[in-house]
Amino acid sequence: MKRMQKTLSLTLALVMMLLLVSCGGNGGSNGGSSAPADTKTPAPTETTEPAKNDDKALEVAYLLPSAAVPFWVYLQNGIQEKCDEYGYNLTVYDSNNEASTQLKNAQNAITTGKDLIIISPCDSSSCPAVLDVAEEAGIPVIVADVGTDSGTYASYISTPNYEGAHEVGEYLAKYMKENGVDGTIGEITIPLSRKNGQLRQEGFTKAVTDAGFQMGTSLSVSNSTYDEAEGFCQNIISGDPNCVAIWSHQETSTVGIITALEGMNEKDVLIACFDGSPIIVEYIQQGKVLCCGAQQPVEMGRQALETGKTYIETGSCDAEVGVPTLLITAENVEELMPEIEANVYTPGV
């Protein structure tokens, strides 16, 4: 019995020694830990910076209303510029001017693991649905232009639409008075379901009516195409013989208006517009457009990404970041060209 106990004791001792050897003991390659070295994170000290995940670049989604509208492409380029600077990945989702498509794009961005969503809403009333699904998923959202009726978002990158449109209206009214032009002013708006469209209409109307002029026919685009605006312009001119000027809310409408007026041989109708682009600047230089309240979409894109970056890194950011408009006229267009080409549009696009 004693011999059996002694044999059992020796056996147990041998097993324990083998176990210690197989685990590495105190001299193993893992520094006393059985876990693989690359899964162990050292406890931070006062001199140790927080661990950074350099293997995963920030994934950014931009949900734009329509890639066929140059303004949104310029804004996208501003976002891309900053993403390239920081090494982030940008995925752009075209909503084709459909709110339902934009919501599906948001859901796709969420399921594919995007870290930040930047949205330029198709309209203000549909944006809350996108904000709701992003909030539920815990993904921060930056609203870039247009605005939203409600919902939770990290920041709003805004244009002073009312003030910018009011400035355009004041310039047109002053020109009409100084040159003895009298008559009604037609209007082609962006969808008035958008906050920015409402503000542009209100600001411009306030300026010209305060100056004693009357607004005439107002038509609102739905597809934001050149052909749609061209047809609207033809309807305004043929339906209102007293129309002496047209106020256009966006670049694509302005191009359609110019095409219509040239086709109708209407050379004396004044054009005032919002949104700048290379063709609008060319129209101003040629005298086809009187003035333009130019947003700065490239800079808006930069600010959207910078603000989102700040929010992700710190958990907070400015609730609203305003980017002013530029009033472009024949008198100042050459002087403003460096600023226009840096912030209003991307040359060659």
Summary of the structure (lengths in Angstrom):
residues: 349
radius of gyration: 30.2
end to end distance: 94.7
largest distance: 126.4
contacts: 1173
relative contact order: 0.12
helix: 48%
strand: 17%
